[in-house]
Amino acid sequence: MIAEAGMLGGLAHLLMAASLCGAIYSVIALVAVRRFASLPRPRPGARPPVTILKPLFGAEPGLFENLRSFCRQAYPEVQIVCGVAAADDPAIAVVRRLQAELPQADIALVIDGRIHGVNGKVGNLINMMAAAKHDLLVIADSDMRVEPDYLDAIVADVTASAGGLVTCLYVGHPIESFWARLGVLHINHGFLPSVLVGRMFGVDPGCFGATMALERRTLEALGGFEPFRDVLADDHALGAAVRALGRKVVLSPRPIITSVGESDFKSLIQHELRWARTIRSIAPVGFAGSAATHPVALALLALPAAGFTSGSALILAVALAARFLVSWGVDRAFGLAAQPRWLAPVRDVLSLGILVASFCGARVAWRGRAFRVGPDGRLTPQG
């Protein structure tokens, strides 16, 4: 009994210490967010023709509005190439509606079922490249939404990168549901600050499917999209390949919007578990260490382990204050609509649970199929 009590006390102290570290991290995150949000935006310069590649799968919530935002750029010459793999994909009707509403826009639709690897999105991009007219390419996920001056900012950054790649962070906008709001909190108050903290300390910020802009010659130097056809984290792999050429990957100082449309618990967990196992495959040690960035969840675990002492309750209060501070800081810095504050501790607990679950298996669900993620990030179909 004494030994068990000692172990429990040791666990309580460990959890409380980790929670305090998480609270300190939250303050650092607030500083990182404020610094990033105050960066000057690039001034538009040359405006070469641009092809935007939009690989599609299904008619997800908000797809029409998302695509339309890319078609309404205040930019002189833009081609939009939308691609699907199946002739019965519901996204086709959305693209046809867009073409009818904006007849002046250069919108191409590629329907091509050729399979090039396990990653369906990359296979789609390979098939779409034949329709791309221009030498400046912007790849953007289908759930992204942008302002009319988006291309001016991205093209200015590509020009400054001297043959490198430009990528963007993103902030979440919920398509009304409780689960979508939880998904938004993960993006806005978890993922985004963590990237900016790493950036502040000189850690490679990564490369994100929200936006990947590069010149055609850079893509050709990589061997096209083909080297990434079996990789789950194709965006990360593309960025790493550009760096391997000795070129820069630039993080644009302006996040764009992602529509978060998870309508139930299952879809939210499947999405976030796939995301978590992707990150785990890239940086397992660092991802495990990120448990300390969930101070509320750690403090809640410490409460019963410590016997509900006043000290453990104080740690929980500090953790809650730190979490609310980050939420407020991110929303204020990027002009975001505040989500209900009581969701913050719920989100913290859920995030820690998903992190732990990501180390308890390698299966992911993506685009209606099951895969296994190998240690090298490569996908193997299951079932």
C-alpha positions as YAML, in Angstrom:
chain: A
units: angstrom
residues:
- id: 1
  name: MET
  ca: [0.00, 0.00, 0.00]
- id: 2
  name: ILE
  ca: [2.81, 2.40, 0.90]
- id: 3
  name: ALA
  ca: [4.60, 1.59, -2.35]
- id: 4
  name: GLU
  ca: [1.40, 2.12, -4.34]
- id: 5
  name: ALA
  ca: [0.77, 5.43, -2.59]
- id: 6
  name: GLY
  ca: [4.32, 6.50, -3.36]
- id: 7
  name: MET
  ca: [3.93, 5.61, -7.03]
- id: 8
  name: LEU
  ca: [0.62, 7.45, -7.23]
- id: 9
  name: GLY
  ca: [2.17, 10.48, -5.57]
- id: 10
  name: GLY
  ca: [5.07, 10.38, -8.00]
- id: 11
  name: LEU
  ca: [2.65, 10.18, -10.93]
- id: 12
  name: ALA
  ca: [0.68, 13.13, -9.56]
- id: 13
  name: HIS
  ca: [3.81, 15.25, -9.27]
- id: 14
  name: LEU
  ca: [4.87, 14.27, -12.79]
- id: 15
  name: LEU
  ca: [1.48, 15.19, -14.23]
- id: 16
  name: MET
  ca: [1.37, 18.50, -12.36]
- id: 17
  name: ALA
  ca: [4.88, 19.38, -13.52]
- id: 18
  name: ALA
  ca: [3.94, 18.52, -17.12]
- id: 19
  name: SER
  ca: [0.80, 20.65, -16.82]
- id: 20
  name: LEU
  ca: [2.84, 23.60, -15.58]
- id: 21
  name: CYS
  ca: [5.19, 23.14, -18.53]
- id: 22
  name: GLY
  ca: [2.14, 23.24, -20.76]
- id: 23
  name: ALA
  ca: [1.00, 26.48, -19.15]
- id: 24
  name: ILE
  ca: [4.43, 28.02, -19.78]
- id: 25
  name: TYR
  ca: [4.26, 26.75, -23.37]
- id: 26
  name: SER
  ca: [0.90, 28.52, -23.73]
- id: 27
  name: VAL
  ca: [2.47, 31.87, -22.82]
- id: 28
  name: ILE
  ca: [5.28, 31.25, -25.33]
- id: 29
  name: ALA
  ca: [2.66, 30.32, -27.94]
- id: 30
  name: LEU
  ca: [0.88, 33.61, -27.37]
- id: 31
  name: VAL
  ca: [4.13, 35.49, -28.05]
- id: 32
  name: ALA
  ca: [4.78, 33.43, -31.20]
- id: 33
  name: VAL
  ca: [1.27, 34.07, -32.51]
- id: 34
  name: ARG
  ca: [1.49, 37.82, -31.92]
- id: 35
  name: ARG
  ca: [4.89, 38.02, -33.66]
- id: 36
  name: PHE
  ca: [3.66, 36.12, -36.70]
- id: 37
  name: ALA
  ca: [0.44, 38.10, -36.97]
- id: 38
  name: SER
  ca: [2.42, 41.37, -36.98]
- id: 39
  name: LEU
  ca: [4.66, 40.37, -39.90]
- id: 40
  name: PRO
  ca: [4.34, 42.67, -42.94]
- id: 41
  name: ARG
  ca: [2.48, 41.23, -45.89]
- id: 42
  name: PRO
  ca: [4.38, 40.96, -49.17]
- id: 43
  name: ARG
  ca: [3.79, 43.68, -51.73]
- id: 44
  name: PRO
  ca: [2.52, 42.54, -55.13]
- id: 45
  name: GLY
  ca: [5.13, 42.61, -57.86]
- id: 46
  name: ALA
  ca: [5.21, 40.76, -61.18]
- id: 47
  name: ARG
  ca: [1.97, 38.93, -61.96]
- id: 48
  name: PRO
  ca: [2.75, 35.95, -64.20]
- id: 49
  name: PRO
  ca: [-0.07, 33.61, -65.28]
- id: 50
  name: VAL
  ca: [-1.01, 31.04, -62.62]
- id: 51
  name: THR
  ca: [-2.58, 27.58, -62.72]
- id: 52
  name: ILE
  ca: [-4.36, 26.52, -59.53]
- id: 53
  name: LEU
  ca: [-4.67, 22.74, -59.10]
- id: 54
  name: LYS
  ca: [-7.67, 21.54, -57.06]
- id: 55
  name: PRO
  ca: [-7.77, 17.74, -56.57]
- id: 56
  name: LEU
  ca: [-11.32, 16.82, -55.54]
- id: 57
  name: PHE
  ca: [-13.07, 13.86, -53.95]
- id: 58
  name: GLY
  ca: [-16.77, 14.15, -53.17]
- id: 59
  name: ALA
  ca: [-18.97, 17.18, -52.60]
- id: 60
  name: GLU
  ca: [-17.86, 18.08, -49.09]
- id: 61
  name: PRO
  ca: [-19.74, 20.83, -47.20]
- id: 62
  name: GLY
  ca: [-18.82, 24.28, -48.48]
- id: 63
  name: LEU
  ca: [-17.07, 23.01, -51.62]
- id: 64
  name: PHE
  ca: [-18.84, 25.40, -54.00]
- id: 65
  name: GLU
  ca: [-18.00, 28.48, -51.89]
- id: 66
  name: ASN
  ca: [-14.42, 27.29, -51.44]
- id: 67
  name: LEU
  ca: [-13.83, 26.81, -55.16]
- id: 68
  name: ARG
  ca: [-15.57, 30.05, -56.05]
- id: 69
  name: SER
  ca: [-13.18, 32.00, -53.80]
- id: 70
  name: PHE
  ca: [-10.25, 30.80, -55.93]
- id: 71
  name: CYS
  ca: [-12.09, 31.79, -59.11]
- id: 72
  name: ARG
  ca: [-12.67, 35.34, -57.89]
- id: 73
  name: GLN
  ca: [-9.08, 36.45, -57.57]
- id: 74
  name: ALA
  ca: [-8.14, 40.06, -58.31]
- id: 75
  name: TYR
  ca: [-5.44, 38.71, -60.60]
- id: 76
  name: PRO
  ca: [-5.09, 39.06, -64.38]
- id: 77
  name: GLU
  ca: [-4.65, 35.50, -65.67]
- id: 78
  name: VAL
  ca: [-5.69, 32.48, -63.62]
- id: 79
  name: GLN
  ca: [-6.53, 28.96, -64.70]
- id: 80
  name: ILE
  ca: [-8.33, 26.62, -62.28]
- id: 81
  name: VAL
  ca: [-7.89, 22.89, -62.92]
- id: 82
  name: CYS
  ca: [-10.28, 20.69, -60.93]
- id: 83
  name: GLY
  ca: [-9.67, 16.96, -61.02]
- id: 84
  name: VAL
  ca: [-11.65, 13.87, -60.03]
- id: 85
  name: ALA
  ca: [-10.93, 10.18, -60.49]
- id: 86
  name: ALA
  ca: [-14.47, 8.89, -61.04]
- id: 87
  name: ALA
  ca: [-17.15, 9.88, -63.56]
- id: 88
  name: ASP
  ca: [-19.82, 9.68, -60.83]
- id: 89
  name: ASP
  ca: [-17.98, 11.85, -58.29]
- id: 90
  name: PRO
  ca: [-20.47, 14.35, -56.77]
- id: 91
  name: ALA
  ca: [-17.82, 17.07, -57.04]
- id: 92
  name: ILE
  ca: [-18.39, 17.14, -60.82]
- id: 93
  name: ALA
  ca: [-21.82, 18.75, -60.39]
- id: 94
  name: VAL
  ca: [-20.27, 21.40, -58.15]
- id: 95
  name: VAL
  ca: [-17.63, 22.25, -60.76]
- id: 96
  name: ARG
  ca: [-20.25, 22.35, -63.54]
- id: 97
  name: ARG
  ca: [-22.33, 24.76, -61.47]
- id: 98
  name: LEU
  ca: [-19.25, 26.93, -60.96]
- id: 99
  name: GLN
  ca: [-18.51, 26.95, -64.70]
- id: 100
  name: ALA
  ca: [-22.09, 28.02, -65.40]
- id: 101
  name: GLU
  ca: [-22.05, 30.80, -62.80]
- id: 102
  name: LEU
  ca: [-18.62, 32.14, -63.82]
- id: 103
  name: PRO
  ca: [-18.42, 31.65, -67.62]
- id: 104
  name: GLN
  ca: [-15.60, 34.19, -67.85]
- id: 105
  name: ALA
  ca: [-13.37, 32.14, -65.53]
- id: 106
  name: ASP
  ca: [-10.89, 29.65, -67.00]
- id: 107
  name: ILE
  ca: [-12.05, 26.50, -65.20]
- id: 108
  name: ALA
  ca: [-11.00, 23.08, -66.51]
- id: 109
  name: LEU
  ca: [-12.41, 19.78, -65.26]
- id: 110
  name: VAL
  ca: [-10.30, 16.63, -65.56]
- id: 111
  name: ILE
  ca: [-12.05, 13.28, -65.09]
- id: 112
  name: ASP
  ca: [-9.38, 10.60, -65.16]
- id: 113
  name: GLY
  ca: [-9.48, 7.27, -63.37]
- id: 114
  name: ARG
  ca: [-5.89, 6.20, -63.99]
- id: 115
  name: ILE
  ca: [-4.25, 5.01, -60.78]
- id: 116
  name: HIS
  ca: [-0.63, 5.94, -60.13]
- id: 117
  name: GLY
  ca: [-0.18, 4.82, -56.54]
- id: 118
  name: VAL
  ca: [-1.88, 4.45, -53.18]
- id: 119
  name: ASN
  ca: [-2.33, 8.18, -52.51]
- id: 120
  name: GLY
  ca: [-5.44, 9.08, -54.51]
- id: 121
  name: LYS
  ca: [-4.90, 12.82, -54.17]
- id: 122
  name: VAL
  ca: [-1.42, 12.62, -55.68]
- id: 123
  name: GLY
  ca: [-2.67, 10.31, -58.42]
- id: 124
  name: ASN
  ca: [-5.30, 12.91, -59.20]
- id: 125
  name: LEU
  ca: [-2.64, 15.64, -59.42]
- id: 126
  name: ILE
  ca: [-0.56, 13.52, -61.81]
- id: 127
  name: ASN
  ca: [-3.58, 13.16, -64.09]
- id: 128
  name: MET
  ca: [-4.38, 16.88, -63.87]
- id: 129
  name: MET
  ca: [-0.95, 18.14, -64.90]
- id: 130
  name: ALA
  ca: [-1.61, 17.60, -68.62]
- id: 131
  name: ALA
  ca: [-4.31, 20.29, -68.43]
- id: 132
  name: ALA
  ca: [-2.15, 22.85, -66.60]
- id: 133
  name: LYS
  ca: [-1.33, 25.74, -68.97]
- id: 134
  name: HIS
  ca: [0.97, 27.93, -66.91]
- id: 135
  name: ASP
  ca: [4.42, 27.65, -65.38]
- id: 136
  name: LEU
  ca: [3.50, 28.94, -61.95]
- id: 137
  name: LEU
  ca: [1.54, 26.29, -60.07]
- id: 138
  name: VAL
  ca: [-0.53, 26.58, -56.89]
- id: 139
  name: ILE
  ca: [-1.81, 23.38, -55.29]
- id: 140
  name: ALA
  ca: [-4.55, 23.92, -52.70]
- id: 141
  name: ASP
  ca: [-6.75, 21.45, -50.85]
- id: 142
  name: SER
  ca: [-10.45, 21.47, -51.63]
- id: 143
  name: ASP
  ca: [-11.53, 22.66, -48.17]
- id: 144
  name: MET
  ca: [-9.64, 25.97, -48.42]
- id: 145
  name: ARG
  ca: [-11.22, 29.40, -48.89]
- id: 146
  name: VAL
  ca: [-9.30, 32.57, -49.77]
- id: 147
  name: GLU
  ca: [-9.61, 36.34, -50.13]
- id: 148
  name: PRO
  ca: [-9.43, 38.05, -53.57]
- id: 149
  name: ASP
  ca: [-5.83, 39.21, -52.98]
- id: 150
  name: TYR
  ca: [-4.59, 35.71, -52.10]
- id: 151
  name: LEU
  ca: [-2.71, 35.11, -55.36]
- id: 152
  name: ASP
  ca: [-0.96, 38.47, -55.28]
- id: 153
  name: ALA
  ca: [0.50, 37.64, -51.87]
- id: 154
  name: ILE
  ca: [1.46, 34.08, -52.80]
- id: 155
  name: VAL
  ca: [3.05, 35.02, -56.12]
- id: 156
  name: ALA
  ca: [5.11, 37.75, -54.42]
- id: 157
  name: ASP
  ca: [6.43, 35.15, -51.98]
- id: 158
  name: VAL
  ca: [7.20, 32.66, -54.77]
- id: 159
  name: THR
  ca: [9.18, 35.33, -56.61]
- id: 160
  name: ALA
  ca: [11.16, 36.09, -53.45]
- id: 161
  name: SER
  ca: [11.83, 32.37, -52.84]
- id: 162
  name: ALA
  ca: [14.02, 32.15, -55.98]
- id: 163
  name: GLY
  ca: [12.76, 28.82, -57.25]
- id: 164
  name: GLY
  ca: [11.55, 27.51, -53.91]
- id: 165
  name: LEU
  ca: [8.09, 26.71, -52.58]
- id: 166
  name: VAL
  ca: [5.56, 28.83, -50.69]
- id: 167
  name: THR
  ca: [3.13, 27.31, -48.22]
- id: 168
  name: CYS
  ca: [0.39, 28.66, -45.92]
- id: 169
  name: LEU
  ca: [-0.97, 28.03, -42.49]
- id: 170
  name: TYR
  ca: [-4.72, 27.95, -42.11]
- id: 171
  name: VAL
  ca: [-7.42, 28.78, -39.59]
- id: 172
  name: GLY
  ca: [-10.64, 26.85, -39.20]
- id: 173
  name: HIS
  ca: [-14.18, 27.99, -39.92]
- id: 174
  name: PRO
  ca: [-16.92, 25.63, -38.70]
- id: 175
  name: ILE
  ca: [-19.78, 24.57, -40.92]
- id: 176
  name: GLU
  ca: [-22.33, 24.55, -38.14]
- id: 177
  name: SER
  ca: [-22.10, 21.53, -35.86]
- id: 178
  name: PHE
  ca: [-20.74, 20.82, -32.40]
- id: 179
  name: TRP
  ca: [-18.13, 18.46, -33.83]
- id: 180
  name: ALA
  ca: [-17.01, 21.01, -36.41]
- id: 181
  name: ARG
  ca: [-16.45, 23.52, -33.61]
- id: 182
  name: LEU
  ca: [-14.23, 21.02, -31.81]
- id: 183
  name: GLY
  ca: [-12.32, 20.53, -35.04]
- id: 184
  name: VAL
  ca: [-11.84, 24.28, -35.39]
- id: 185
  name: LEU
  ca: [-10.42, 24.53, -31.86]
- id: 186
  name: HIS
  ca: [-7.85, 21.87, -32.71]
- id: 187
  name: ILE
  ca: [-6.69, 23.82, -35.76]
- id: 188
  name: ASN
  ca: [-6.83, 27.35, -34.36]
- id: 189
  name: HIS
  ca: [-5.71, 26.84, -30.77]
- id: 190
  name: GLY
  ca: [-3.62, 23.68, -31.07]
- id: 191
  name: PHE
  ca: [-2.03, 23.11, -34.46]
- id: 192
  name: LEU
  ca: [-1.45, 26.73, -35.51]
- id: 193
  name: PRO
  ca: [0.26, 27.91, -32.28]
- id: 194
  name: SER
  ca: [2.45, 24.78, -32.20]
- id: 195
  name: VAL
  ca: [3.78, 25.51, -35.69]
- id: 196
  name: LEU
  ca: [4.48, 29.12, -34.79]
- id: 197
  name: VAL
  ca: [6.29, 28.21, -31.57]
- id: 198
  name: GLY
  ca: [8.55, 25.89, -33.55]
- id: 199
  name: ARG
  ca: [9.11, 28.60, -36.14]
- id: 200
  name: MET
  ca: [10.07, 31.12, -33.44]
- id: 201
  name: PHE
  ca: [12.76, 28.74, -32.20]
- id: 202
  name: GLY
  ca: [14.09, 28.00, -35.68]
- id: 203
  name: VAL
  ca: [12.33, 24.68, -36.28]
- id: 204
  name: ASP
  ca: [11.31, 23.90, -39.86]
- id: 205
  name: PRO
  ca: [7.62, 24.90, -40.00]
- id: 206
  name: GLY
  ca: [6.79, 22.19, -42.53]
- id: 207
  name: CYS
  ca: [4.75, 22.30, -45.72]
- id: 208
  name: PHE
  ca: [0.96, 22.29, -45.78]
- id: 209
  name: GLY
  ca: [-1.63, 21.20, -48.33]
- id: 210
  name: ALA
  ca: [-3.52, 24.44, -47.71]
- id: 211
  name: THR
  ca: [-1.20, 26.02, -50.28]
- id: 212
  name: MET
  ca: [1.89, 24.77, -52.07]
- id: 213
  name: ALA
  ca: [3.05, 27.21, -54.74]
- id: 214
  name: LEU
  ca: [6.06, 26.60, -56.94]
- id: 215
  name: GLU
  ca: [7.33, 26.94, -60.48]
- id: 216
  name: ARG
  ca: [6.83, 24.10, -62.95]
- id: 217
  name: ARG
  ca: [10.59, 23.74, -63.39]
- id: 218
  name: THR
  ca: [10.99, 23.15, -59.65]
- id: 219
  name: LEU
  ca: [8.35, 20.43, -59.74]
- id: 220
  name: GLU
  ca: [10.03, 18.85, -62.76]
- id: 221
  name: ALA
  ca: [13.37, 18.87, -60.93]
- id: 222
  name: LEU
  ca: [11.70, 16.74, -58.25]
- id: 223
  name: GLY
  ca: [10.45, 14.25, -60.83]
- id: 224
  name: GLY
  ca: [6.91, 15.65, -60.84]
- id: 225
  name: PHE
  ca: [4.34, 14.37, -58.36]
- id: 226
  name: GLU
  ca: [5.24, 10.72, -58.99]
- id: 227
  name: PRO
  ca: [7.73, 10.34, -56.09]
- id: 228
  name: PHE
  ca: [4.91, 11.14, -53.63]
- id: 229
  name: ARG
  ca: [2.25, 8.76, -54.94]
- id: 230
  name: ASP
  ca: [2.49, 6.25, -52.04]
- id: 231
  name: VAL
  ca: [3.09, 8.72, -49.18]
- id: 232
  name: LEU
  ca: [0.38, 9.82, -46.75]
- id: 233
  name: ALA
  ca: [2.02, 13.16, -45.85]
- id: 234
  name: ASP
  ca: [2.52, 14.18, -49.48]
- id: 235
  name: ASP
  ca: [2.67, 17.88, -48.56]
- id: 236
  name: HIS
  ca: [5.46, 17.31, -46.03]
- id: 237
  name: ALA
  ca: [7.33, 15.10, -48.51]
- id: 238
  name: LEU
  ca: [7.05, 17.71, -51.26]
- id: 239
  name: GLY
  ca: [8.46, 20.40, -48.99]
- id: 240
  name: ALA
  ca: [11.31, 18.13, -47.87]
- id: 241
  name: ALA
  ca: [12.15, 17.34, -51.50]
- id: 242
  name: VAL
  ca: [12.31, 21.04, -52.38]
- id: 243
  name: ARG
  ca: [14.68, 21.63, -49.46]
- id: 244
  name: ALA
  ca: [16.80, 18.69, -50.63]
- id: 245
  name: LEU
  ca: [17.33, 20.62, -53.88]
- id: 246
  name: GLY
  ca: [18.87, 23.40, -51.80]
- id: 247
  name: ARG
  ca: [15.87, 25.69, -52.23]
- id: 248
  name: LYS
  ca: [13.75, 27.48, -49.67]
- id: 249
  name: VAL
  ca: [10.30, 26.63, -48.35]
- id: 250
  name: VAL
  ca: [8.68, 29.92, -47.33]
- id: 251
  name: LEU
  ca: [5.79, 30.19, -44.88]
- id: 252
  name: SER
  ca: [3.43, 32.93, -46.07]
- id: 253
  name: PRO
  ca: [2.63, 35.47, -43.34]
- id: 254
  name: ARG
  ca: [-1.11, 35.23, -43.97]
- id: 255
  name: PRO
  ca: [-3.14, 32.15, -43.03]
- id: 256
  name: ILE
  ca: [-6.10, 31.17, -45.18]
- id: 257
  name: ILE
  ca: [-9.41, 29.61, -44.13]
- id: 258
  name: THR
  ca: [-10.28, 25.93, -44.05]
- id: 259
  name: SER
  ca: [-13.90, 24.84, -43.86]
- id: 260
  name: VAL
  ca: [-14.37, 22.30, -41.08]
- id: 261
  name: GLY
  ca: [-17.45, 20.22, -41.77]
- id: 262
  name: GLU
  ca: [-17.30, 17.14, -39.55]
- id: 263
  name: SER
  ca: [-20.91, 16.34, -38.71]
- id: 264
  name: ASP
  ca: [-20.43, 13.59, -36.12]
- id: 265
  name: PHE
  ca: [-17.98, 12.16, -33.61]
- id: 266
  name: LYS
  ca: [-16.81, 9.35, -35.90]
- id: 267
  name: SER
  ca: [-15.84, 11.62, -38.80]
- id: 268
  name: LEU
  ca: [-14.00, 13.99, -36.44]
- id: 269
  name: ILE
  ca: [-12.02, 11.18, -34.81]
- id: 270
  name: GLN
  ca: [-11.16, 9.51, -38.13]
- id: 271
  name: HIS
  ca: [-9.89, 12.80, -39.55]
- id: 272
  name: GLU
  ca: [-7.86, 13.78, -36.51]
- id: 273
  name: LEU
  ca: [-6.48, 10.29, -35.93]
- id: 274
  name: ARG
  ca: [-5.29, 10.19, -39.54]
- id: 275
  name: TRP
  ca: [-3.69, 13.58, -39.02]
- id: 276
  name: ALA
  ca: [-2.08, 12.47, -35.74]
- id: 277
  name: ARG
  ca: [-0.69, 9.26, -37.22]
- id: 278
  name: THR
  ca: [0.67, 11.26, -40.13]
- id: 279
  name: ILE
  ca: [2.58, 13.55, -37.76]
- id: 280
  name: ARG
  ca: [3.70, 10.57, -35.68]
- id: 281
  name: SER
  ca: [5.18, 8.96, -38.79]
- id: 282
  name: ILE
  ca: [7.14, 12.15, -39.51]
- id: 283
  name: ALA
  ca: [8.39, 13.03, -36.01]
- id: 284
  name: PRO
  ca: [7.45, 10.38, -33.41]
- id: 285
  name: VAL
  ca: [9.59, 11.72, -30.55]
- id: 286
  name: GLY
  ca: [8.56, 15.32, -30.99]
- id: 287
  name: PHE
  ca: [4.91, 14.35, -31.34]
- id: 288
  name: ALA
  ca: [5.04, 12.32, -28.12]
- id: 289
  name: GLY
  ca: [6.57, 15.31, -26.36]
- id: 290
  name: SER
  ca: [3.70, 17.49, -27.53]
- id: 291
  name: ALA
  ca: [1.58, 15.85, -24.81]
- id: 292
  name: ALA
  ca: [2.85, 18.67, -22.58]
- id: 293
  name: THR
  ca: [0.99, 21.18, -24.77]
- id: 294
  name: HIS
  ca: [-2.32, 19.94, -23.32]
- id: 295
  name: PRO
  ca: [-2.09, 21.35, -19.77]
- id: 296
  name: VAL
  ca: [-5.78, 21.08, -18.90]
- id: 297
  name: ALA
  ca: [-5.95, 17.37, -19.70]
- id: 298
  name: LEU
  ca: [-2.77, 16.72, -17.70]
- id: 299
  name: ALA
  ca: [-4.08, 18.73, -14.74]
- id: 300
  name: LEU
  ca: [-7.36, 16.80, -14.79]
- id: 301
  name: LEU
  ca: [-5.42, 13.53, -14.65]
- id: 302
  name: ALA
  ca: [-3.33, 14.90, -11.78]
- id: 303
  name: LEU
  ca: [-6.38, 15.74, -9.65]
- id: 304
  name: PRO
  ca: [-7.38, 12.18, -8.63]
- id: 305
  name: ALA
  ca: [-3.75, 11.01, -8.60]
- id: 306
  name: ALA
  ca: [-2.97, 13.73, -6.05]
- id: 307
  name: GLY
  ca: [-6.09, 13.03, -4.01]
- id: 308
  name: PHE
  ca: [-7.85, 16.24, -5.06]
- id: 309
  name: THR
  ca: [-5.47, 18.41, -3.06]
- id: 310
  name: SER
  ca: [-5.57, 22.19, -3.13]
- id: 311
  name: GLY
  ca: [-2.24, 22.17, -4.96]
- id: 312
  name: SER
  ca: [-3.59, 20.02, -7.79]
- id: 313
  name: ALA
  ca: [-6.68, 22.23, -8.00]
- id: 314
  name: LEU
  ca: [-4.45, 25.29, -8.30]
- id: 315
  name: ILE
  ca: [-2.54, 23.62, -11.14]
- id: 316
  name: LEU
  ca: [-5.84, 23.02, -12.93]
- id: 317
  name: ALA
  ca: [-6.80, 26.67, -12.50]
- id: 318
  name: VAL
  ca: [-3.46, 27.80, -13.95]
- id: 319
  name: ALA
  ca: [-3.86, 25.38, -16.88]
- id: 320
  name: LEU
  ca: [-7.36, 26.64, -17.64]
- id: 321
  name: ALA
  ca: [-6.19, 30.25, -17.52]
- id: 322
  name: ALA
  ca: [-3.31, 29.45, -19.88]
- id: 323
  name: ARG
  ca: [-5.60, 27.66, -22.33]
- id: 324
  name: PHE
  ca: [-8.10, 30.52, -22.34]
- id: 325
  name: LEU
  ca: [-5.23, 32.98, -22.87]
- id: 326
  name: VAL
  ca: [-4.04, 31.17, -26.01]
- id: 327
  name: SER
  ca: [-7.60, 30.91, -27.35]
- id: 328
  name: TRP
  ca: [-8.17, 34.62, -26.85]
- id: 329
  name: GLY
  ca: [-4.77, 35.53, -28.29]
- id: 330
  name: VAL
  ca: [-5.18, 33.52, -31.50]
- id: 331
  name: ASP
  ca: [-8.72, 34.74, -32.10]
- id: 332
  name: ARG
  ca: [-7.66, 38.35, -31.57]
- id: 333
  name: ALA
  ca: [-4.48, 38.11, -33.68]
- id: 334
  name: PHE
  ca: [-6.24, 36.68, -36.73]
- id: 335
  name: GLY
  ca: [-9.68, 38.26, -36.33]
- id: 336
  name: LEU
  ca: [-11.45, 34.95, -35.72]
- id: 337
  name: ALA
  ca: [-14.92, 34.44, -34.31]
- id: 338
  name: ALA
  ca: [-14.58, 33.16, -30.75]
- id: 339
  name: GLN
  ca: [-15.86, 29.67, -30.06]
- id: 340
  name: PRO
  ca: [-17.55, 28.89, -26.72]
- id: 341
  name: ARG
  ca: [-14.79, 29.01, -24.09]
- id: 342
  name: TRP
  ca: [-16.14, 25.99, -22.23]
- id: 343
  name: LEU
  ca: [-15.16, 23.88, -25.23]
- id: 344
  name: ALA
  ca: [-11.45, 24.58, -24.61]
- id: 345
  name: PRO
  ca: [-10.98, 22.01, -21.80]
- id: 346
  name: VAL
  ca: [-13.06, 19.47, -23.73]
- id: 347
  name: ARG
  ca: [-10.80, 20.01, -26.73]
- id: 348
  name: ASP
  ca: [-7.68, 19.64, -24.58]
- id: 349
  name: VAL
  ca: [-8.81, 16.26, -23.24]
- id: 350
  name: LEU
  ca: [-9.81, 15.04, -26.70]
- id: 351
  name: SER
  ca: [-6.48, 16.13, -28.19]
- id: 352
  name: LEU
  ca: [-4.47, 14.24, -25.58]
- id: 353
  name: GLY
  ca: [-6.63, 11.16, -26.12]
- id: 354
  name: ILE
  ca: [-6.05, 11.27, -29.88]
- id: 355
  name: LEU
  ca: [-2.31, 11.72, -29.35]
- id: 356
  name: VAL
  ca: [-2.18, 8.59, -27.17]
- id: 357
  name: ALA
  ca: [-4.38, 6.65, -29.61]
- id: 358
  name: SER
  ca: [-2.09, 7.57, -32.51]
- id: 359
  name: PHE
  ca: [0.65, 5.44, -30.92]
- id: 360
  name: CYS
  ca: [-1.71, 2.47, -30.46]
- id: 361
  name: GLY
  ca: [-2.02, 1.48, -34.11]
- id: 362
  name: ALA
  ca: [-1.15, 2.39, -37.67]
- id: 363
  name: ARG
  ca: [-4.51, 2.19, -39.47]
- id: 364
  name: VAL
  ca: [-6.08, 5.31, -40.96]
- id: 365
  name: ALA
  ca: [-9.31, 5.92, -42.85]
- id: 366
  name: TRP
  ca: [-9.04, 8.22, -45.85]
- id: 367
  name: ARG
  ca: [-11.39, 8.85, -48.76]
- id: 368
  name: GLY
  ca: [-13.56, 5.90, -47.82]
- id: 369
  name: ARG
  ca: [-10.67, 3.42, -47.69]
- id: 370
  name: ALA
  ca: [-8.52, 1.92, -44.93]
- id: 371
  name: PHE
  ca: [-4.73, 2.08, -45.00]
- id: 372
  name: ARG
  ca: [-1.79, 1.20, -42.82]
- id: 373
  name: VAL
  ca: [0.87, 3.88, -42.32]
- id: 374
  name: GLY
  ca: [4.40, 2.48, -42.30]
- id: 375
  name: PRO
  ca: [7.29, 3.92, -40.25]
- id: 376
  name: ASP
  ca: [8.46, 5.74, -43.39]
- id: 377
  name: GLY
  ca: [5.04, 7.34, -43.90]
- id: 378
  name: ARG
  ca: [4.14, 5.13, -46.87]
- id: 379
  name: LEU
  ca: [0.61, 3.81, -47.26]
- id: 380
  name: THR
  ca: [-0.45, 0.19, -47.63]
- id: 381
  name: PRO
  ca: [-4.12, -0.54, -48.49]
- id: 382
  name: GLN
  ca: [-5.99, -2.64, -45.91]
- id: 383
  name: GLY
  ca: [-8.98, -4.85, -46.54]
...
